[in-house]
Amino acid sequence: MNALKIMPLLLAAAALSCLLPGCEDRPAQHGSSSAPQSRPATQAAPQQASAGAAVAKPAAAPWPPAPAGDMVLAPNLLAANYYVVLDGSGSMTDSQCSGGTSKMEAAKNALKEFAASVPAEANLGLLAFTESRIRELVPLGGGNRKQFAEAVTSVTASGETPLRSAITSGYAKLEAQAMRQLGYGRYILVVVTDGEASMSEDPRAQVSWMLASTPVELHTIGFCIGQNHSLNMPGRTMYKAADNPAALRQGLVDVLAEAETFDTATFEAQ
């Protein structure tokens, strides 16, 4: 059989084979080979999205943290809270800048006036470091202005200046109150000091964390020490340099004046 007779038979056989099931599913043997059954580009997209999610910043920790057990809520969830840290170190016995009396006496007088001016619905507390010890003299609460004045009067000046530890303790008291107020209200730490921290008591790291991670505000009145103080952090802390008793009193008045801008209407607008 010659080639001319064989060719029609081969063509007929090829045509018949394409009528059988599965012919259309057979992979092409010619042309472009870029039509694979899977699509790597499509598979890579979820990996890219996952990688993007992995570098996202984690959500900030809630404040205040949830209490460990049962807790009684505060009667006024919107109350402002003022917690005073009083420097009772030995240098407060000096009379520099204090108008003929000791710096401690000038601070006591100013703080008693401050306590009398704190709004009745606000909470007030007092901590002092003296004799190289940190002591809470008045727990944070309301209706305690007389107790506050008496406690301030009893403070004697001696010892060093553990600013970091005192601020950490004061912050802990405000955080505990914030739990009872479900985080509502205002939280103000007021420091009255006449000097820098003792060795190993630099407060800047603790203060930086507190201001970046919580709504607690820090007001410092530096008595007879000027502007050059570790707690003077422009843009982050409120710092007043007081070089006489009148300026010290005014610094405490300013703490209350700034707090008056926060009211229920402001809270509801947030």
Secondary structure by P-SEA (a helix, b strand, c coil): ccaaaaaaaaaaaaaaaaaccccccccccccccccccccccccaaaaaaaaaaaaccccccccccccccbbbbcccccbbbbbbbbbbccccccccccccccaaaaaaaaaaaaaaaccccbbbbbbbbcccccccccccccccaaaaaaaaaacccbbbbaaaaaaaaaaaaaaaaaaaacccbbbbbbbbbcccccccccaaaaaaaaaacccbbbbbbbcccccccccccccccbbbbbccaaaaaaaaaaaaaaaccccaaaaaac
